[in-house]
Every structure is written in C-alpha cells, then in structure tokens.
Amino acid sequence: MIISMILVLVTQSNVGPIDAFRANEAAIHAKIEFTHQTGTIHQDEIVSGRIWTSGDHGMVVSQDYTVVGMWESNGNVQHTKSGLSVEAKKTLPEPKAGMFVPWKPDIEVLSGNGMSACYYVADKFMIEVEAREEPKCLDYGPFHFSLVSFKASLEKTFNKIKPVVKQGLRGGHPCEIEIYREGIGNTWIQHELAYDPAIGYLPRSIRTIFVQKGGSQAGSGVVNEMFLANAQITSGGGFVPTEWVRAYYLVNNFEATYPNYSDETVLKPAERHVSLSQFKVTKFEDLSPKASIRFANTENAYAISSPGGVVRLKDKARSLSLEQIKAIVGAKMTSKPKAALLSIDTAELHEFEGHGRRNWVVGALIGVGITILVAFIGFRIRARMLMLLGVLMVMPGCTGRSLPFVHLKAEFSRNKFIYDASLPELPIVLLVNNDGSVPIRVMSVNAGCSCRTVDQSHLPAVIQPGNIIRLPMVLQNKGSFDSDNYEIKFLTDHGALGVRVSLLAFPDQQISPSAVTLSALTDKEVAAFEFVHREVRDLQKPFGPTSRISFPASLRGKIVSVNEGRIAHSPEYVFRDMTYAVTIVDQSLGLHKAVIAAGSDDSHRTNLPVVWERFPFLSGIPGRVVLGKSPVRVFLRCDDQAVELLRIGSTPIGVKAHISGLRELTVSLDADAPGVIDGVIEVVTSSKLQERLRMPVVRYAPKLGDKAVSIVP
C-alpha cells in the first residue's frame, strides 16, 4: 500500500518527491547490519553498465577504511552504530599528540522528532545533543550516499533551486528525474536525482558534476555518482536501501568531450581505476512500529551537552532513549547563541607591524649615541673620516624604516539583528576598510559559498589607506545565522587577501521540528505530535497575547506550555517558545499532507508541513495485486504481530491464491484466466477485530479476452 499511496501523493500539485521520500522513510520498520567498504574498480564497470547490478564489481578493497555498523528504525526514531572493522583497527598507527586522524571513531547516534544525540563510544562520558534530526557527527548509514544524509541534502543543498523535472530510465528502471543546476563564478554544478516509484521513491541514482573553467584543472569535470542496486521492503511498507555504490572520478575537458551531454549520457572516467565506496546490508530483520529504540549502553555517561549548556546526569542509566534525553535536557534544548565574534583576528591584524615599523624611541636612542660618538672621534681624526661616520650614521638599520603595510578589515553594516523568517534572502552591505599604509586595488571578491552573493558591479576599485568601500551582498535565508563566521577573499594587486566577517542574526519566528511525518496509522488510531513555535523580539517590543498559528481542518492544536526569556549574550533580544500539542482529526485512509502556518499574513509566514498515512487495520503490501505472467507475493500489514493468515475465503474467476507463510500470500493466474480482471481476494485471519483481509486484484490484457470479470462480495 505504501507504494500506491506515495504514487497518489506525488501526483498532487503541492507535494513533491521529498514528501514521498519522507513518507517512505517514516514507514521503515527494520533493523539492519551493514558494511561500508572503500576501494577501486576498473572503469569498464561503469561504462558497460555492470555497476547497476549486485556484486563486488572486482573491487580492490582498502581494509584500512572498512566500516561496519547497525541501523534500525521504528518509523519515528533512528538508531545508528558505526565504526572501523576489527581488521581495519589492526592497521591503525599508534596515536601521537597532534596527529591528524582521517577516520571517524566508533559512534552511536539516535535521531528523530526534531533532535539527535551522538555518543562517541571511546569517550564514553558525554552525550552530545543537537536540535536537528540530521546530526553532523554521522557519516555512514543506508541513506548516507555521500557521507551526508540524503534528506539533509534535499532540504539544504538543493533548497531554493528550481529543478528541471522529467521521466527516464536508470539501470532499466522507470524513474522520476530532477535536475538542479547552479553557476558559481567560473564553475558550474549540476545535480541529477532519479527517484524510483517502485521502491518508495528512493533515489535509484544520484549524479553530481562539478566543472571548473579556470585554474590548473580548467574544463575538467569532477563526477560523484551513486548507483542503487537493491532495496528491501519492511513490515511498515517502507523500502530501505540494501546495496549501493558511489563512484568518484574525473572527466578531462568535460564540455568538449560531451558537447551534447544529457542526464542519460554514460560517462567514461579519465582514470583506468576509479575510486569506489560500497554499502551492503549483511543482516536484515523487521521491527514493530512500537519497538523501543535506545542507546546500547550509556551507563558511563556523566553529562549531556545540549545547545543550552551541559546537563549532568544524576542517575546512571544503562540505556537512554531519545525521549528520556529530551526530558533530561528540558529547556536547554533551546539554542542560546554565542556572542558575536570580532570581524578580524587581533593577532592577524598586527602580524606585520613588528617588521615594517621599528620603535622610534629605540631608533632615536641609537642615533643620539652614535652622534656623541662621532663628536668625540671628530676631535681626533680628519674631517674625511668624520664624513664617513656621518654617512654610516644615516644608513638603514640605525633608525626606523617604513615598509609597505597591506591589510584589509571588513564588517557587515549590521552584524546583529532580527530578520523576517519568510524572506528567501537577506540584503546586507559589506564594509571593506583599507587598514594598511598603501592603496589597494580590489579586482574581485569571493564570498566562499553560492549562498552568499556579492555585487561586484563597482569593481575593480581602489581603496586608499583609511578609506572604506561599500559592497552590497545577498545572503540566502538558511533558517538561522547563529554566530556565523564567514571567510571572504579579495583578489587585489597585492595578491589574495582574506578577511573574517561575523554575523549574528535571529529569525523573528521559527518552528521546530521543520517537518513532521507520521506513518503506520490505522483507521481507528488517534495520532498526535508536538511542535514549538519560537518568536524573537526586541526587548522594548512586547509579544502579543498568543502566537498567530493557523491549523487546517484536518488538524486540531492547542497550547500546552509557554517559555519566555532573554537570549544569552544578546540581552537586548527576548524569545517566547510556545509548545503546541496537535491531533490529527482526519480519519480518512491514504497518504495526506497538511500545512500549519505561523504568521500574520501570506507575505510573512513560516510553514510546518505535516505528512501522514492511514491504512486499514488489515491490509497488504503491495496494496493492490496487478497480475501478469509471474506470481505475486503479498505480505500482511498489521501492527499486531500475532495476527496470521488462516485460509483463503474467496477469489475472482481465473485467480489462484494460496497461503505461503504465516503472514504471506501468493497470487497467480489460472491457465484459462480472462483478459480483464477486477476483483477482490478474501483471506480469513486470526484477527479478533476484523476477520478477513480484502486484497484488490486486477489484470488488463484485453487481447486475451473480451469480457471483464468482477467479483466484489
């Protein structure tokens, strides 16, 4: 049923593949063990298309970087454990002070419900909590196709870029394809994502191309490509990736080699041996949606590090869950931004002063001493020697000298403020100050990220010592600017000059979590969740009596708690957190999406998307049987694991069905089946609430018969 419901979801105008992906992820109820290996393969594996198939592809494995792990999910909370394999750990060098470690230590992570918790197994003492579901500490897992969560990439990397949407084949599988392209100076980046509807809209392939038109690698294309070979359905109806590979290679002179490039072009790597990472599931088991997801062992942890500070654990708990951690942290889950940093490092500011400008007092004393010495000697030697000593006195080194001092400082016209959260981007002005002793000609500016754009229409420009130029900038609204430091580089006639600029900006309102997904809801189940609406104001501007939250007809919400206070290190600003409890009142079956809106009007609004799925207490996976030449297996979908299939009640004419497992049904065609079938299979179950499972079954092959048969009891 999850497949058919997701297909219905993505056909609606206001719902896209990311919603379908979230719905699939929330319907995964499984526990897996996996390996993540790194090595090389021959380029022919990619060119020939064999990369789409299951297998090792002749990979020469680097045992130094083999990672083993476990991942489990009940649809709401995910739990990941990963670390180097035993064989890989044997190859590690002895750790030394200051040694760079290129691998991640053993780690355990819980994530879900708008937060995550990381626990480094070797450290044991501290649990690190973030107010985000996609933790920065995690590199490996079934959805970490490029050492970063795919969902985080969807929400951030491709945010605010309108894709080209089309249909096509990937590895022989029909896919919905999205193509994102952006240009950054002399480079362009293209992201190609192919979603496979047959496996819950998991990405069948991801290709990222980075082409640089200047520099030592001018025209070359760096390609990062993922190929999904296998995925398995879980008891919740969601699909989990079980085998995929990621190739990383170079294409020389990309645009000349592929002048008619399209997303269907098969690329040939420049290297004979291509770098490859392979993810493979080694053990799979289904989980109940009510399964308890928690850390394996936290009895040595003595504290929890949260956005609001460190919380000591009073009682030792052998195995903490995410809900327990949230209850312990309490109000400290609220982010408290640090103080705004200086616009430039003090040591960097005075780095060259000691070389170019000697102390004038020391120079004067040296000069006076030499003058006295010359006067004394002048009485005893000839005038010519006196003149020689006079020349020596004024030679460089005796007094101070002034060398050119080249230095830039920069700051934003406002580095601490509150902004409208509904704006897609923030305009701001960069003030650039020549803090040196010589004129500086600025040719171009690199803001370091495509999310920051500098207006360079007035460049090149010459900045005289002590003068300032104003450069308009646009910052993409990424949700928060929490004590961010930006590295901005200026290309000048004195070379490249780097400057740090700080910014501390607060959205006037924010909703946490940013999205809610509920799956595995039965037709009689009451579903509820909570969210926090934060508002930030100037100290002198009072809050209204309540926050302006609009609920759709399918949802009902109420305020359960209110928390107010000043923002740490920014006492001129105050916040108010209002926690809402929301109940889904819509009992209709299927996959749904609703939006909770916060704000005064359409032009000043922050939205919280809510996606949920309801299905009958007894249903099957898939939700409908489409018959062809091969038999179709159907799995019972029911939260009550004690419910089993007992016997076949009835079948349409031309359809055969038999119980092939306690919760499995196999359906096939009779030899004389009609060309068109539209009916229902009834199966008697051990359920006390609803005795029979009703499975729709269809066939459409009109050339084989001219009469449709329909049996609907």
Secondary structure, DSSP 4 states (H G I P E B T S, - for coil): -HHHHHHHHHTSTT--HHHHHHHHHHT--EEEEEEEEEEEEETHHHHTSGGGSSS-TT-EE-GGG-EEEEEEE-SS-EEEEEEE-HHHHHTPPPP-TT----SPPPEEEEEETTEEEEEETTT-SEEEEESSSS-TT---STT-TTSS-HHHIIIIITTT-PPEEEEEEETTEEEEEEEEEEEETTEEEEEEEEEEGGGTTEEEEEEEEEEESSSTTTT-EEEEEEEEEEEEE-TTS-EEEEEEEEEEEEETTHHHH-TT--TTPPP--SSSEEEEEEEEEEEEEE--TT---B-S--TT--EEEETTEEEE-SS--SS-BHHHHHHHHGGGGS--PPPPPPSS-HHHHTTTHHHHB--HHHHHHHHHHHHHHHHHHHTTS-HHHHHHHHHHHTSTTSS--B-----EEEEES-SEEEE-TT-SEEEEEEEEEE-SSS-EEEEEEE-SSTTEEE--TT-SEEE-TT-EEEEEEEEE--S-EEEEEEEEEEEETTEEEEEEEEEEEEESEEEESS-EEEEEEETT--EEEEEEEEEEEETTS---SS--EE--TTEEEEEEEEEEEEETTEEEEEEEEEEEEEEE----SEEEEEEEEEEEETTEEEEEEEEEEEE-SSEEESSSEE--SS-EEEEEE-S-TT--EEEEEE--TTEEEEEEETTEEEEEE-TT--SEEEEEEEEEES-SS--EEEEEEEEE-GGG-S-EE----
